[in-house]
Amino acid sequence: MTINQPKPKFLKDYLPPVYLIDKVDLQFDLFDDHTIVTSNLACRMNPNANQNNASFEANGEGLELISLKIDGELCSTSDYSTTGESLEIRKAPDQFLLEVVTKIYPHQNLSLEGLYKSGNMFCTQCEAEGFRKITYFPDRPDVMAKYSTKIIADKDKYPVLLSNGNLDSKGVLKGNRHWVQWVDPFEKPSYLFALVAGDLSYIEDQFITCSQKNVTLRIYVEKENIDKCDHAMLSLKQSMKWDEDVYGREYDLDMFMIVAVND
């Protein structure tokens, strides 16, 4: 078996990204044997890149590309090329909306990177370069974007659907499926993206910030571990108070969630 050795990266070789991503809208259709990921990226040329008529390049590993659209128009195969590690759109516009639909197989993903099945749950691990195993994306820490995430799944098998940011909306669909929409109002790199779907229990508490904002605190675990969370909740509240006292850092979302599972 051949093992691909990681290649060293040096600061002297750094170049700024040619394109920046302002917004990422994701939709995950979760099924037991596959997942359909629809990604809408608001792309624009980086003014610091100093390149004209440049190609848009994105990382991707183990992805099955279903469709590719620019500003709503389906791309022909002559407009782009893919390899086992990248997507390149030749002569991309300076600013455009890119829709990428991919099919992935989390239950076969044994790398524990990207989106994978852990027991009966879906989990993600995107640090440091795992997001490229979910969808095509310039998977580097200097591409910062705002994310919204819609998760669709069977409501009995996966009653809990979590991602980054604040809970925006939720609903029920035909076929015993339901959906949840999360919106993160703050820019972040792709390696901080997170998603969990499964049958979990949680304990809940509240934290009042220094500006009197009420933050909901939740710790999610498998049902047999629900009686082991009290110390973790106490530690969380003390650490949030410490951040305020020492650094003047107030938590900025409506909810703080921790997921701790056996695997």
Secondary structure by P-SEA (a helix, b strand, c coil): cccccbbbbbccccccccccccbbbbbbbccccbbbbbbbbbcccccccccccbbbbbbbccccccccccccccccccccccccccccccccccbbbbbbbbbbbcccccccccccccccbbbbbcccccccccccccccccbbbbbbbbbbccccccccccccccccccccccccccbbbbbbccccccccbbbbbccccccccccccccbbbbbbbbbcccccccccaaaaaaaaaaaaaaaaaccccccccbbbbbbccc
